Amino acid sequence: MSGTVNTSVEMANLALAHLKEAPIRDFDFSSVASRWFRSHYAAQRDACLALRDWDFALTLTHLPAETEKPPFRWDYQFKKPSDCLRLPQQTVDGDPDGQIVPFEVVGQRIMSDCTPPFPLRYVRRVTRETEFPPLFVHAFSLFLAAACAHVVSGKNSRAEALRDAAREALGQAGRFDAQQGRPLPMIDLDIVTDR
């Protein structure tokens, strides 16, 4: 799937356009905006990706168990992939109707009683902007604009309006993204079901 931006600078310039600010040429030290993006772009990208189970950012893998067992509670531990931003609900073999696989994240390890290899579905870090679909590009540009609005433009009221617009765009993009496949069922928490 091809997106609508090719570079991080193009992505940043879409955000700056929401603020009616001049575009930048690079993440260098030539302006307040370029300095802000140099320091914060990657963290903001990762935060936006981690908000939802974006289809384009999901990946599947099998994790081998580590030789060292957890000290208690779980039978196995698995090293979390280095590009993992978030672990959504896991089911046996990734089947949407499958049984939920209990697990716990402890530091950079995934603890579970699941027999290895652990079938893992996770939201990965996507660093190539060409992989961003158009609705994500739109939502992320608003997300970035809201984050940098005060520093770059000093417009506090504009920042609040952009935060609202980003929430709406992220929600809409997430709904459309979720309709592309068969979503996993919601988790029934013991706290709720035991009432």
C-alpha positions in Angstrom: 0.0 0.0 0.0 1.4 3.4 -1.0 0.9 6.4 1.2 0.8 10.0 0.4 4.1 11.1 1.9 7.6 9.8 1.2 9.7 11.3 4.0 9.5 12.4 7.6 10.1 16.0 6.5 7.0 15.8 4.2 5.1 14.5 7.2 6.3 17.3 9.3 5.4 19.9 6.7 1.8 18.6 6.6 1.7 19.3 10.3 3.1 22.7 9.9 0.5 23.5 7.2 -2.2 22.9 9.8 -0.5 25.6 11.8 -0.1 27.9 8.8 3.6 27.9 9.4 6.4 27.9 6.8 7.6 24.4 5.6 11.1 23.2 6.6 13.8 21.6 4.5 15.3 19.2 7.0 15.3 18.3 10.7 18.3 20.5 11.4 18.9 23.6 13.5 17.7 26.2 11.0 14.4 27.0 12.7 12.4 26.4 15.9 10.2 24.0 13.9 13.1 22.0 12.5 14.7 21.7 15.9 11.4 20.5 17.5 10.9 17.8 14.8 14.6 16.8 15.1 14.0 16.1 18.8 10.4 14.9 18.9 9.3 13.4 15.6 10.3 9.7 16.2 8.7 9.7 19.7 5.5 11.3 18.3 5.3 8.8 15.4 5.7 5.9 17.8 3.1 7.2 20.2 0.6 7.6 17.3 1.3 4.1 16.0 0.9 2.6 19.5 -2.6 4.1 19.9 -4.4 1.6 17.7 -4.0 -1.8 16.0 -3.3 -0.2 12.7 -3.4 -2.8 9.9 -0.3 -1.5 8.2 1.7 -1.6 11.5 0.6 -5.1 12.6 2.9 -8.0 12.2 3.0 -11.7 13.0 5.8 -13.8 14.3 6.7 -16.8 16.5 8.9 -16.2 19.5 11.2 -18.9 20.9 11.2 -19.4 24.6 14.2 -18.2 26.5 16.2 -20.8 28.4 15.7 -19.1 31.7 12.2 -19.6 33.1 10.3 -16.9 35.0 10.8 -17.0 38.7 7.1 -17.6 39.4 3.6 -17.4 38.0 4.4 -18.3 34.4 5.9 -21.3 32.7 7.8 -19.5 29.9 9.3 -16.1 29.0 9.9 -14.7 25.5 12.0 -11.7 24.5 9.8 -8.9 23.1 10.7 -7.9 19.5 12.9 -4.8 19.4 10.4 -3.0 17.1 7.3 -3.8 19.2 5.4 -0.7 20.3 2.3 -2.5 21.8 0.9 -6.0 22.3 -2.8 -6.2 21.6 -5.0 -9.1 22.8 -3.5 -12.5 21.7 -5.6 -15.6 20.8 -4.6 -19.1 20.1 -3.0 -19.2 16.6 -4.3 -15.6 16.0 -7.8 -16.9 15.3 -10.3 -14.1 15.9 -12.7 -16.6 17.4 -9.9 -18.4 19.3 -9.3 -18.7 23.0 -7.6 -15.7 24.5 -4.0 -16.3 25.5 -3.2 -14.9 28.9 0.2 -13.1 29.1 2.0 -10.4 31.0 4.7 -8.0 29.9 7.5 -7.6 32.4 10.2 -5.2 31.2 11.3 -6.5 27.7 9.9 -10.0 28.3 6.5 -11.6 27.6 5.5 -14.1 30.3 3.0 -16.8 29.4 2.0 -20.4 29.9 1.7 -20.8 26.1 3.9 -23.6 24.8 6.7 -22.3 22.6 7.0 -21.0 20.0 4.7 -18.1 21.1 2.5 -16.9 18.2 2.7 -13.1 18.6 0.7 -10.4 16.9 2.0 -6.9 17.6 2.0 -3.3 16.6 5.5 -2.6 15.2 7.5 0.6 14.7 7.1 1.8 11.1 9.9 4.1 10.1 9.2 4.4 6.4 6.6 7.1 5.7 5.8 5.5 2.4 4.1 2.7 4.3 1.7 5.1 6.0 -1.8 4.9 4.5 -3.6 8.2 3.6 -6.0 8.2 6.6 -3.1 7.6 9.0 -1.1 10.4 7.3 -4.0 12.8 7.9 -4.5 11.8 11.5 -0.8 11.8 12.3 -0.3 15.3 10.7 -3.0 16.6 13.1 -1.4 14.7 16.0 2.0 16.3 15.2 0.6 19.7 14.7 -1.2 19.6 18.1 2.0 18.4 19.8 4.2 21.2 18.4 1.7 24.0 18.2 2.7 25.9 21.3 6.4 25.7 20.7 6.3 26.4 17.0 3.6 29.0 16.8 2.7 29.9 20.4 -1.0 29.4 19.6 -2.4 27.7 22.6 -6.0 27.9 21.4 -4.9 26.4 18.0 -3.2 23.6 19.9 -6.4 22.7 21.7 -8.4 22.7 18.4 -5.8 20.5 16.8 -5.9 18.1 19.6 -9.7 17.7 19.2 -9.3 17.4 15.4 -6.5 14.8 15.9 -8.7 12.7 18.3 -11.6 12.8 15.8 -9.3 11.9 12.8 -7.6 9.1 14.8 -11.0 7.7 15.7 -12.3 7.8 12.2 -9.1 6.4 10.7 -9.1 3.6 13.3 -12.7 2.7 12.5 -12.0 2.5 8.8 -8.8 0.5 9.5 -10.7 -2.0 11.7 -13.3 -2.6 9.0 -10.7 -3.9 6.6 -10.5 -7.3 8.3 -12.2 -9.4 10.9 -11.4 -7.8 14.3 -10.5 -9.8 17.4 -13.2 -9.9 20.0 -13.1 -7.7 23.0 -11.6 -9.0 26.2 -14.1 -10.1 28.9 -12.4 -8.9 32.1 -13.0 -10.9 35.2 -13.8 -7.7 37.1 -16.7 -7.1 34.7 -18.0 -10.6 34.2 -17.9 -11.5 37.9 -20.4 -8.8 38.9 
